[in-house]
């Protein structure tokens, strides 16, 4: 199962144009408990190289107890033991895997998974910030029509929307 779980602005952006996510700093409510519960169900975390490089600027790599795959053609420099670089397509990555994958980001990798209909579940945490422009969750190639809302939960001014993709069952 591939789960896209992320926070985004009310107007559909996952980051500002420069990649910053400062608009997420004011997330309120008991989000940490929700996130730890989510993380306990994840086997592997998948991300692109830009997201990986940006994550390195925040300090030590988190999620050391999870396998982490960075989809990139460029080799990683001295990655921790739990981090692996792979230069394969999303289809090849998920083929034959019987595990729960968290699609962490960024936009390029997310769009590849979206455009190949490889995301089984969307957990979208909406923050009440309108940033006007930035990196959108969905691009012009994205086309999803078989999403079923299976859960909503409020966290003070924020909301979590959980959708199941019924088209790839």
N, C-alpha and C positions, 0 to 999 in steps of 0.2 A: 504494500500500500504506500502510495506517495501522498504526503500531506504538505500543502503549502500553508504555512502558518506565519503570519507577519502582521505588523502594525502599519497602518496607512492613514493618510489625511482624509478628511471628509470628502475632499474633491478628487480622491483616487490616486494620489501620489505616494510612492513608497520612499522617496528621497527627494531632496531639492536637486536642482540641475547640477550642482557641484558634488552630489553624492551625500551631502550631510543630512542627518536625521534629527537635527536639534529640535524640530517641532514635536518630537516624541518625548522630550524631557519632562513634560508636565503630566504624564500618564498617572492617573489616580486610581484609587480603589485597591482591592485585594488581588492585584494582577500577578504578583510574585507566586502566590499559592497556585493560581491557575496555571502559570507557566511551568512550575515544578511538576505538577501533575501531568501536563502535556509531555514534558521532557522525559519523564519516567517511562513513557510508552514508546520512545524512539530508539531505534537500533543504530541508524546511520544518518549523518547530516551531510547534505550535498549543497555545494555552493560553487560560484564562479571565482575566477582569479581576482577580479577587482574587489569583490566582497571579502575574500580571504585577506588580501593586502590591507584593506581598510580595517578589518578586524584586528590585525597586528598592531595598528596604531593605538588601540585601546588598552594594550597591556598583554599579559600572558593569555594564550589561547584558552578560551573556556571549553567546557564540555569534554574534559580529558578522559572521561569514562565512556565516551561515544566514539565509534569509528567516524572519521570525517573524510569526505572525498571532495577534492577541488578539481572541477572540470576545467582543464586548461592544457594548451599545447606547450606552455612554458613550464619547465621544471622548477619545483620549489627548492629554495635554499634552506638546507638543514631543518626540514619540518619535524615536529615531534612525532613520536612513534605512532600515535593514533591518527595522523594526518597523511593521506595519500593523494598524489596528483595522478589524474587519469585523463587521457586524451581520447575519449570515446563519446559516441552519441548518447543522448538520453535513453533512446530505445535499447541500446546495448547495455547501458547501465542497469536498467530495471529488469531486463529479460532474465528470467530464472531466479530472481531474488525473492525469497520468502521472508521478508522483513519489513519493518515500518521505516520509511525514509522521510526525513524532514527536509523539504526543499527550502533551504535557508535564504537563497538569493544569489545574485542580484538579478536585475531586470533581464539581462541577456539570457541567462540560464532559465529563468522563470518563463520567458517567452518561448524558448525552445520546447520546454515541457508542455506549456499551454497549447502551442500550435500543433503538437503531436498527440494531444489529448491523453497525456500521461499522468495527470493529477486526479487522484481519486477523491480527495477531500480538501476543501478550502476552509481555513480558519482565519477569518479576517477581523482583526482588531481595529476598530475605527476610532480615531481620536478626533475631537471636535476642533480641528484646526483646518482652515482653508489657506493653502499656501500659493494658489494661483497658477504656478507652473513648477515643473520638476520632472522626475522620472515616473511615468505612469505604470500602474500595475498591468494594465491591458494595453496592447499596441493595436495597430490597425489590422493586423493579421489574426488577432484573437477572435474566436467564434465559439461560444459555449451556449448551448440552449437547454441542456438537460441537467440543470442544477436543481436540487431539492433542498430547501431550507430544513435543517434538522435540529437546530438549536440557536437560541439567542440568549445572551446574558448581559446584564448591565453591570458596569463597574464605575459607579458614580456617573460622571459625564461621558464615559466611554462605553462602547458596546462591542461585544464579540458576536459575529455572525458565522455560523458553521453551515456549510453547504456540502452535500454529497453529489458527486458527478455520477449520474445514473446512466450515462451514455457508454461507459466503458466497462460495464458489468457483464 
